[in-house]
Structures are given as C-alpha cells and as structure tokens.
Amino acid sequence: MAKLPSHIDIHLIRILYLLLSEKNVSRVALKLNQPQPSISASLRKLRELTGDPLLVRGARGMVPTQHGESLLRPAKRILDETERLFVQKIAFAPQEATRTFHIAAPDYLDSQFLPNIIAKVRRESPGSRVVIHGTARDMDYIHLLSDGDLDLVIANWDEPPAHLHLAKLFQDPIACSMRADCAYARRTGVDEMTVEDYLSLPHVAPSQMLPGYSGVIESFLEKHHMRRNVMVESAYFGQIPYMLTQSDLVLTTGRQFLKFYEASLPLKTFSIPIKFPPMRFYQLWHDRVHHANEHKWLRDLVSAAARELTVR
C-alpha cells in the first residue's frame, strides 16, 4: 500500500464516497460540476493511496471491490463529522434550554444583585440550572475558567488577569462600619474620622481571593505607603457584620453592602478620610466561551441585572 500523505483533502474523500455510492465516474462529475477527466484523475490517486482498484467492471457497469465497500461507511462518517465541525452555531433558545451555568461570586456583593440574576434566569430559562460558587482563597479561578468548570467570575480585583475578557458591571463607593455603641463610635461623628484613627483602629478584612491578587483596599494603601491595623482575616465575609456587633472591629467595604446590614444591625457607618476609589465590579470569562451563544446570553443577563442595580 502506498504511503499516506500527511494531509488528505476532504474533497478527495467526498469523491471516494460518491464513486463508491454512484459507481459511475460521469455521474460523480455531474454531481460535483467537475470535468470527467478530473474525477478519473482523482480515482487514480485514490487507487494509489489505498492500493486497491476500488471500482472494477461488472456485468452492468462498475462495481465496488470488497475493500471499496468497506470504505463506504468510514468515508460517510468522516464527511458527516466534518460537516458538523463547520456548521453554523445554533441560536441559543433560553426557554427550551437545559443548560447548567457555573458562576463564582463573592458574598460582599449588593444583597439584591445575585438574587436578581437568579430571578432573571428563572424567568427566561426555567429549564436551566445555576450553581453559585464562593470565591474561596484556595480555588484557581483562572484555570477553572479555562477548563470550563466555571462560566463567569464576578469580582472586583484591582488588577484582573490580563488574558481574560472583562465587562464592567457597577461600582460602589467605599465606607467603613463598626458597632454603634463602641467607644470610638460614641464619641466620633460619621465625618470626623481622621486618617490616623482609620489606620490605627482594629480592622477585620476578607481573606485574599487569589494568591498574588490583593484586594482594592490593601492595594490602594500599599500604593500610598499606608497600612491599616488588620487584626482579623475571614473567608466568611457574610459573617463579618455580625462580628462587628460583638467586638470593636472595623469593616471597610462598599456602602451598598453596609446599608443592607445597617438597617437590621446596631452598626454605624463612617466616611473614610482616605480617597479610596470605588469598588468596581465586573464579570470575567475565558476566550474559549467568548463566542458561545449561551454564554453571551448569560453575560447580557448579568449586565442587565447590574444596570437595574445602578438605577436603584
């Protein structure tokens, strides 16, 4: 048998399939709108590649050899698979979909943001599932996105990984809060905190989300050669407001988040005498799903929830 070339033309496989199906060079030439000598030349090439005549004369015209018949189904399978590779993407139909979406998000988002996303998914794609993942310190979100284990990460890293796609969602001004009846809160007005006070007070801070990526608060302070007195780090951000009620700790985060807890807990929110940039939240995704229709739908839905939050 002749040595196979490193590349086989799909068109040659199509000619092989049609010759074995039609058993007639002239009919194949008509089907492919090619001159008959061109198809005859392809048949000669196929015979060289396979080491078999493929088609031989029979009582009523050409018939496939035994080896030729064995190639009919593999050739058809290759053509079908090739067609599926290059078929146009089917539009995503949310109402009929049964897709599972994986979203990683921190628990210090606005209290209505994730619930609004879930409500939208339930209305628009009731057959789809959503799995919300926490932003644990020991999880590598870059690899989870690239491997397809996560669809989106909603975050506010100061400098997100450059190779990921990013879309801005909303921003939240930064404030700090503490127990309303602690000694400092009782004697200080909400706009009277000094820089020295802020840096020296005992702070509670969320654990680092990813090794090497500092939070926006720490990054800003380091850039301006300042350091606050962090006495507690916690991976459970949703529990921190309750820690404030039983201690002298201070929490620095988005004002929207603090407003939610200030309404139900005995907390006092202060304006910070340092001009922190607002917390800017965005969604991150990998290039592997950038053009996927279902992911575009999900990203648009998340963006719509963010716009509603801004209006509110």
N, C-alpha and C positions, 0 to 999 in steps of 0.2 A: 504494500500500500504506500502511496506517495506520502511524503512528509507534509503535515498540515501547516499552512501559513499561520503566522502569529495573529492575523486578523482575517475574519471571514465576513464578507459582505452579506448583510441581511437580505439584500436584493437577490443574491445568489441562492440563498435558502428558499426565498419565495419562488424562484424559478424551479428549484428542485421539487418543491411541494406541488406546484401546478403541473409540471411534467408528469409526476407520478399519478396525479389525480386525473388529468385530461388525457394522458397517454398519446399526445399529439403535439408536435412542435408548432405547427401552423396555428392551432387554436390558442396555444400559450402566447404566441407572438401577437395575435389579435387582442387577447385579454390585456396584455401589458403595453399595447400600442408600440411594439418594437418590431424591427425588421426580422424576418425569419432567420437570416444568417447569424444575427446577433444571438438568438436563442440557441441555435445549433452550436455556436462557439461556447456558450455557457454550459451546454450539455457535455461537450468535450472536456471542459475544465472540471466539471463535477465527476466525470468518469475518472479523470486523473487523480482527483483528491480522494475518491472512495476506492479506487482500484477495482471498480465493478462497472459493467456496461449499463446498469440501472434500467434502461429500456431496450428491449430486443423485439425483433419482428415476430408476430404471431399469426395465426390463421386469419384474423380480421384486423390487422393493423399492429401497432406497437403495444407491448405488454411489459409491466414491471418485472424485473428479476426478483428472486426471493429476497436478496439483500435490499433491492429497491423498495419492496413492500415494507420491509422492516424500518425503513427510514421515513415512511409517510407520517406516522403519528408523532415521532420526535420533531420533525420539521414543523408540523402544525402547532405543537406545543411551544416551540421557540417563537414562532410568529405571533401566537396569542399573547405570550408573556411580553414580547417586545411592544406590542400594541398597548398593553396595559401600562407599560413604563411611560409612554409618551401621550397617553390620553389626557385631555384637558381635565383639570381638577373639578370635581363636582361641587356645586354651591352648597354651603352648609345650611341646613334647614333646622333651626333650633327646635321647633315644635315637634319634629319627628326624631330628634337626636337622642341617643342614649349614651352620651359621652361622659367620662369621668374627668373632671378638671382638678388639678392639684395646685393650690395657692399657698404660698408661705407669707405670713404677715406678722408683724409684732403686735403685742396686745396693748401698746400705748397709742394706737390709732384712736381717732374720734370714735366715740361709743356707737354712733349710728352708721359709720362707713361700711364696715363688713356686713352688718345686718341688711343694709340697703342693697349690697351686691347680691347677697343670698336671695333677697326678695325678688330682685330682677331676674335672676336665673330661674327661680321657681315659676315666675310668670311667663317667661319667654321660652324656656326649655324644660318643661316639667319632668321629662324623662331622663334628664342629665343629673349626675351626682357631682357634688363639690366636696373636696377634702381640704380643710384648712389646716395647715401645718404651722406650728410655732417656730419662732426664729431662735432655735437653740444654738448655744455657743459652739457646740461640737459638730454641727452639721455643715458640710461644704456645699453651699448653695450654687457655686459656680459649676461644680461637677454634676449636681443634681439637675440643673437646668440643661446642661449639655447632654446628659444621658437620657433626658426625657422623663425623669422621675418627678420633676416639678414643671408646671407650665408658666407660672408667674411668681415673682417675688415682689412684694410691696414693701418698700423700705425707705430709709432716709439717711443712708450712708453719706458722709461728707464728700467722699470721692469714690463713686461706684466703679467696679471693674470696667475698664475702657472698652473691652471687646463685646460687652453685652449691649443689647438695644435698650433704650430708655425712653420713657414718656412721662412728663411731669403730670402730677395729679392735683395736689393742693399744697398750701403752706399754712403753718400755724405759728404765730408769734410765741416766743419763749417767756415763761414766767416761773416763779418758784412758790412753793406752798409748804406750810408747816401747821402743826396743831395750834388752833386759835387761842388756846389758853396757856401756851407755854410762855416762859418768862420773856423771851425776846419779842414774841408776837404781841404780848400785852402792852409793852412799852413803846413799840415802834409802829408808825403808820405805814400804810401799804406803799407809799412813795418816799419813805425816809431811809431805806436801807442804803448803807454805804458799800463801796467795793470791798473794804477791809472786813466789814461784817459778813458780806456774802461769802468771801473766800474762807473765812475762819469758822463759820457755822458748820456743825456736823452734817454732812450730806449722805444721802442714800442714792446710789446710781445703778442703772441696769448693767448687767454683765455685758461684756463685749460680744457683739453678734457674730463676728467672724475674726479669727486671728489676723492681726495686721490692719484691721479697719476700726479706727477709733470712732466713737460717737461724735456728733456735731458739737456737743458741749466741750468735751475734752480736747478735740481738735482745735477749736477756736481759742481756748485758754492757752494751750501749748504754743500756738502761733503768736500769741501776745505775751508770752513769757509769764503766764499766771498759772496758779494751781490751787484748786479748791480742796477742802478737807473732807475727802470721801472716806467715811467710816464704815459704810455697809455697801456691798455689791449684791445684787439679787437678780437671778434669772427669771423670777416670777414678778414681772412688772405690775400685773394686776393686783398683787398683794401689797405693793408699796404704799398706796394711800392709807391702807389700814395700819401699816407700820407707823405712819406719822401720828395716828391718833393715840398711840401708846408710848411715844418717845419724843425726843427733842430733835429728831431728824428733819432735814430739809430736802424736798424733791424739786428738781428742775426739769421741766418738760413743756410740752405745748399747752397753751392756755385753754384750748378747747377740751383737752383731756382733763385738766384740773377743774374746769367749770362743772363737768358732769359729777365729779366726786364732791365738790364743794357744796353742791345742793343737798347732799344727804349725809355728809360727814362734818364734824366740827373742825374745819380747816380754814386757814386764812391765806389768801394768795397775795404775793408781793410783786411789784415791778422790780426788775433786776437792774442795778445801776451799771451794768455792762451791756454794751450794744451788741448782743448776740444776733446773728442773722436768724430769720425764722426757720423752723424745721420744714424742709422741703421734701415732701413725699412723692415718690414716683413708682412706676412699675418697671420691672426689669424682665427681659426674656432673651432667649438664645436665638442665634441666627437660624438654627435648624427648624424652628417653627415660625419664623418671621413671615413667610408667605402662606402659611396654612390658614384656610378659611375659618375653621372653628376657633383658632387662636385669635384671629383678627376680630371675630365676634366677641370673644371674651374680653379682649383688651378694650374694645369700644364700650362694652358694658361697664367695665371698671371705670373708664374715663367719664362716662355719663354719671355714675354714682358720685364721683369726685366733683363734677360740676354742680350737682344738686347740693352737695355739702357746702360749697363756696357760696351759693346763693343763700342758703340758710343762715 
